Amino acid sequence: MQDKGDTETNEVSENNTSNKTLDIDKPPENSDPIDDDTKDDKEIQIKQNLDFNFVVYNEDIVITGAKGSGKSYLANTILQILHGCSVWVWDFNHQFHDSRSIVFHDLDEMLETYDEVGKRGKYILQDYNKEEKQFKRFCRAAFKRGNVVLLIDEVHSYTTKQKILKEYNDLILSGRPRGISVISISTRPASLPNNVLTNAKHVFTFRLNLESDVKWLEGYLGDEVWQVLNKNKRQKHLELPEVPPYTFYYRNMDEPQGALGKV
């Protein structure tokens, strides 16, 4: 038997509306999350301590860090600067907010509203049902519709290196042709499937508490990522400083080096 959320067969529009240029310091006047008349490239430009350009519907982001390190604040900031595109949030801990968002506690209600209002907008799902089956439905519904930015909190609660969910993996490996960007958030980067990092264009890492997490990130981000671990927990690169609180190491995976930023 199919889940109710699986009956939707809306296809991705042939005119993928990806890649519109947006500046977060000067958002479009009278911009509305459910009203978008533009057909150009969608690009988010953040120039706060670093050069970060995010092309929605085309690129993925990974945000990692220990509890209370600042990753949720950064994710909320990214959510609030997204305009003129469709955004879905899997809000595991009920901590995302935006004045232009619609909050739901039931996936079916969210999907019904999304399909009725013309799709554009920010939809925060604080589902009371956090079971794996419901998360799979969320992923499948997004994949079928396409042209959406997904912000998924606590990814490690559903998928690990030993347990890779097909529905989430489809978003990572096959989402781009359907206009899907995935922002994955986790406190345990070493537990994430390798595909998540290898397909991410942007990686933000706040303070971490486990050396195993930093060792794994080092293979992708380089030696400088050791700055996110306290020196008394390191066995190497003791010469590198420790990042201050609420500071992250950022790496554009197309660039040779990363940079530090702060929320």
Buried (B, 14 or more C-beta within 10 A) or exposed (E): EEBEBEEBEEEBEEEBBBBBEBEBEEBBEEEEBBEBEEEEBBBBBBEEBBEBBBBBBBBBBBBBBBEEBBBBEBBBBBBBBBBBBBBBBBBBEEEBEBEBBBBBBBBBEBBBBBEEEEBBBBBBBBBEEBEEEBBBBBBBBBBBBBBBBBBBBBBBBBBBEEEBBEBBBBBBEEBBEBBBBBBBBBBBBBBBBEBBBEBBBBBBBBBBBBBEBBBBBBEBBBEBBBBBBEEEEBEEBEEBEBBEEBBBBBBBBEEEEBBBBBB
